[in-house]
Amino acid sequence: MSPHIAVLVPCYNEEAAIAKVVRDFRAALPEAIIYVYDNNSRDHTVEVARAAGAVVRTEPRQGKGNVVRRMFADIEADIYVLVDGDDTYDAGAAPRMVQVMRETGCDLLTACRIHTDAAAYRPGHVLGNQLLTGLTAWLFSVRLPDMLSGYRVFSRRFVKSFPFTAEGFAIETELTVHAVRLLMPMESMETCYKERPVGSVSKLNTWRDGFRILNAIGHLVREERPLIFFSVLFAILALLSVLIAVPVVHEFVQTGQVPRLPTAILATGLMLLAFLSLTCGLILDTVTRGRWEQKRMAYLAMPGPGEKA
């Protein structure tokens, strides 16, 4: 029995590109249903997508993360293909991606972008992607060449076990970290990446969205790796305390007096805060492990790709 495949296309002002995206994916995956979720577009994206044959719905809360969250909640399928509506990704790779997912039993397959046109993938975006991918790889042991790709295939158990909170472009980071933390099998595949069609404008702001993704990574470290987060805070506070206390202790050893009492109190307070932070990290690490076990059990309770429910 063939799996039920859903193609999910979040959209905002993509009148120039959405019709071709829908047509290309209908040709590549004729058995799939194409869902276009409009995010308050001010052009004719909705009308164009509907005329092209997509199932069109709307999400009033602005931000890609909000749209993907709504899609994952609303749509029932066995395999989900998530792609941006800007016609920069290769629809022809979708059947091969779905096939690899079914053959390998992975829960997340990411299309790693290969571009030949400099205009398709701006140097600032390339550098930002490399920095953020490297940082996330270091913090969460992620082995993924293109963490910020907007072209992915998910299993049902990934989608229905994903309680994410991101609202904007940080969604890609959270998707990856969710898979890593639950020890899900993941695969990646190189696909072509091309320039946007004339009339389509990127909504990604290199600096603004880069800082938002950094903030999301920090939030995920605090939530998923609290011992690391609070240990870093412990080290900073302890170092400041020692630096402030050194001259006070030196003066006490020489004179037997503590004339700078406020400085001594400040150093003591910082060291107390440092150990309080470390204690919080140890406690929250235990709590996080309990939450991880619950999420892992919920994930394992659902059938994987190719399995019967």
Stockholm file with secondary structure:
# STOCKHOLM 1.0

chainA/1-309         MSPHIAVLVPCYNEEAAIAKVVRDFRAALPEAIIYVYDNNSRDHTVEVARAAGAVVRTEPRQGKGNVVRRMFADIEADIYVLVDGDDTYDAGAAPRMVQVMRETGCDLLTACRIHTDAAAYRPGHVLGNQLLTGLTAWLFSVRLPDMLSGYRVFSRRFVKSFPFTAEGFAIETELTVHAVRLLMPMESMETCYKERPVGSVSKLNTWRDGFRILNAIGHLVREERPLIFFSVLFAILALLSVLIAVPVVHEFVQTGQVPRLPTAILATGLMLLAFLSLTCGLILDTVTRGRWEQKRMAYLAMPGPGEKA
#=GR chainA/1-309 SS CCCCEEEEEEESSCTTTHHHHHHHHHHHCTTSEEEEEECSCSSSHHHHHHHTTCEEEECCSCSHHHHHHHHHHHCCCSEEEECCTTSCBCGGGHHHHHHHHHHHTCSEEEEEEEESCTTTSCHHHHHHHHHHHHHHHHHHCCCCSCTTCSCEEEEHHHHTTCCCCCCSTTHHHHHHHHHHHTTCCEEEEEEEECCCCTTCCCCCCHHHHHHHHHHHHHHHHHHHCHHHHHHHHHHHHHHHHHHHHHHHHHHHHHHSCCCCHHHHHHHHHHHHHHHHHHHHHHHHHHHHHHHHHHHHHHHHTSCCTTCCC
#=GC SS_cons         CCCCEEEEEEESSCTTTHHHHHHHHHHHCTTSEEEEEECSCSSSHHHHHHHTTCEEEECCSCSHHHHHHHHHHHCCCSEEEECCTTSCBCGGGHHHHHHHHHHHTCSEEEEEEEESCTTTSCHHHHHHHHHHHHHHHHHHCCCCSCTTCSCEEEEHHHHTTCCCCCCSTTHHHHHHHHHHHTTCCEEEEEEEECCCCTTCCCCCCHHHHHHHHHHHHHHHHHHHCHHHHHHHHHHHHHHHHHHHHHHHHHHHHHHSCCCCHHHHHHHHHHHHHHHHHHHHHHHHHHHHHHHHHHHHHHHHTSCCTTCCC
//
